[in-house]
Amino acid sequence: MHLVSLQVPGLLVNGGAELSLSDLVDVDLHRVRSCLREISQTGPNGNVASYLNLLRDAELLPGWYEDWVLFEQCRLRQERLHAFHIIARETLARCDYEAALEASEAALELEPLYESVVGLLIQAQRQQGNNAAALRAFEKYRAKLNDDMGLAPSEGILQLVSDIL
């Protein structure tokens, strides 16, 4: 601790029995959690691009494998997935197809078999007039769902592409 205090003066605050970071330290996880709360409570009312940028690469202690870290990493991953879903759904409803595509793709990077997000991705692509991309997304989902789980897409997903199959 002495070495850290010498190398980065003001980083640590000695509160007697407690050692903490200075209030002046910017903790990226605090920004991510604040963003997640805001999206969950009010939706993506601010700058959607900044939300997506912040959340896309938000990882907690990458390379750490202690049980408590793995639990918190999983929790953060699920919260990010939920936020991407909200952003995709709400931006699609506002006809912001680019943001809906980006949020859908970010969610599918985390969970490729997230059916409702696949549906949002297909809808956004179709709204942009890109039936080929919608069909490609469907085929990729169908193949992965079959390979990983031996299942076929739901009727809801099939209906989204039925007229272009």
C-alpha positions in Angstrom: 0.0 0.0 0.0 2.9 2.3 0.7 4.3 1.8 -2.8 0.8 2.5 -4.3 0.5 5.7 -2.2 3.9 6.9 -3.4 3.3 6.1 -7.1 -0.3 7.5 -7.2 -0.7 10.0 -4.4 -4.4 10.5 -3.4 -5.6 7.2 -4.9 -6.1 5.6 -1.5 -7.9 7.0 1.5 -7.0 5.6 4.9 -10.1 5.8 7.1 -8.5 4.1 10.1 -9.9 0.5 10.0 -10.9 1.0 6.4 -8.9 1.5 3.2 -10.8 2.8 0.2 -10.4 4.5 -3.1 -10.6 8.3 -3.3 -13.9 9.8 -4.4 -12.0 11.4 -7.2 -11.3 7.9 -8.8 -13.5 7.1 -11.7 -14.6 3.5 -11.4 -15.9 2.2 -14.8 -18.2 -0.4 -13.1 -20.0 2.5 -11.3 -20.7 4.1 -14.7 -21.8 0.8 -16.2 -24.2 0.0 -13.2 -25.6 3.6 -13.4 -26.2 3.1 -17.1 -27.9 -0.3 -16.5 -30.2 1.2 -13.9 -31.2 4.1 -16.1 -32.0 1.8 -19.0 -33.9 -0.6 -16.8 -36.0 2.2 -15.2 -36.6 4.7 -18.0 -35.4 3.1 -21.1 -32.7 4.4 -23.5 -33.8 8.0 -23.3 -30.3 9.5 -23.6 -27.6 8.9 -26.1 -28.2 5.4 -27.3 -24.8 5.3 -29.1 -23.0 6.1 -25.8 -25.0 3.4 -23.9 -24.1 0.8 -26.5 -20.4 1.9 -26.5 -20.2 1.7 -22.7 -22.0 -1.6 -22.4 -20.6 -3.5 -25.3 -17.1 -4.0 -23.8 -18.1 -3.7 -20.1 -16.4 -6.7 -18.4 -15.7 -7.2 -14.8 -12.1 -8.3 -14.0 -11.4 -10.3 -17.2 -9.1 -13.1 -16.6 -10.1 -13.6 -12.9 -11.6 -16.9 -12.0 -12.4 -16.7 -8.3 -15.9 -17.9 -7.5 -17.1 -14.5 -6.3 -15.8 -12.9 -9.5 -17.4 -15.5 -11.7 -20.7 -14.9 -10.0 -20.4 -11.2 -10.5 -19.2 -11.5 -14.1 -22.3 -13.7 -14.8 -24.6 -11.2 -13.1 -23.1 -8.3 -15.1 -23.4 -10.2 -18.3 -27.1 -10.9 -17.7 -27.7 -7.2 -16.9 -26.0 -6.2 -20.1 -28.0 -8.7 -22.1 -31.2 -7.3 -20.6 -30.2 -3.7 -21.3 -29.3 -4.6 -25.0 -32.8 -6.2 -25.3 -34.5 -3.1 -24.0 -32.5 -0.8 -26.3 -33.2 -3.0 -29.3 -36.9 -3.2 -28.6 -37.4 0.5 -27.9 -35.2 1.8 -30.7 -37.0 -0.6 -33.2 -40.3 0.9 -31.9 -39.0 4.4 -32.6 -37.9 3.3 -36.1 -34.2 3.8 -35.2 -33.2 0.6 -37.1 -29.5 1.1 -37.0 -29.5 1.3 -33.2 -31.9 -1.7 -33.0 -29.5 -3.7 -35.2 -26.5 -2.7 -33.1 -28.2 -3.5 -29.8 -29.5 -6.8 -31.2 -26.1 -7.8 -32.4 -24.5 -6.9 -29.1 -27.0 -9.1 -27.3 -26.5 -12.0 -29.6 -22.7 -11.8 -29.1 -23.5 -12.5 -25.4 -26.3 -15.1 -26.0 -26.7 -16.3 -29.6 -29.9 -18.2 -28.9 -31.8 -15.3 -27.4 -35.0 -15.8 -29.4 -36.7 -12.5 -28.8 -33.5 -10.6 -29.8 -33.2 -12.7 -32.9 -36.8 -11.6 -33.7 -35.9 -7.9 -33.1 -32.8 -8.3 -35.4 -34.9 -9.8 -38.2 -37.6 -7.1 -37.9 -35.0 -4.3 -38.0 -33.4 -5.8 -41.1 -36.7 -6.2 -42.8 -37.7 -2.7 -41.9 -34.6 -1.5 -43.7 -35.5 -3.5 -46.7 -32.7 -6.0 -46.2 -34.5 -9.3 -46.6 -31.3 -11.1 -47.4 -29.7 -10.1 -44.1 -32.9 -11.0 -42.3 -32.9 -14.4 -43.9 -29.2 -14.9 -43.1 -29.8 -14.0 -39.4 -32.7 -16.5 -39.4 -30.6 -19.3 -41.0 -27.7 -18.7 -38.6 -30.1 -18.9 -35.6 -31.9 -22.0 -37.0 -28.6 -23.8 -37.5 -27.2 -22.9 -34.1 -30.4 -23.8 -32.4 -30.5 -27.2 -34.1 -26.8 -27.9 -33.5 -26.7 -26.8 -29.9 -30.1 -28.0 -28.7 -31.7 -30.1 -31.5 -34.6 -27.7 -31.7 -36.4 -25.9 -34.5 -37.2 -22.2 -34.4 -40.5 -21.2 -32.8 -43.6 -20.3 -34.9 -43.1 -16.7 -34.0 -39.6 -16.6 -35.5 -40.8 -18.6 -38.6 -43.6 -16.1 -39.2 -41.1 -13.2 -39.4 -39.4 -14.8 -42.4 -42.2 -16.9 -43.9 -42.8 -14.7 -46.9 -39.1 -14.7 -47.9 -38.3 -18.4 -47.3 
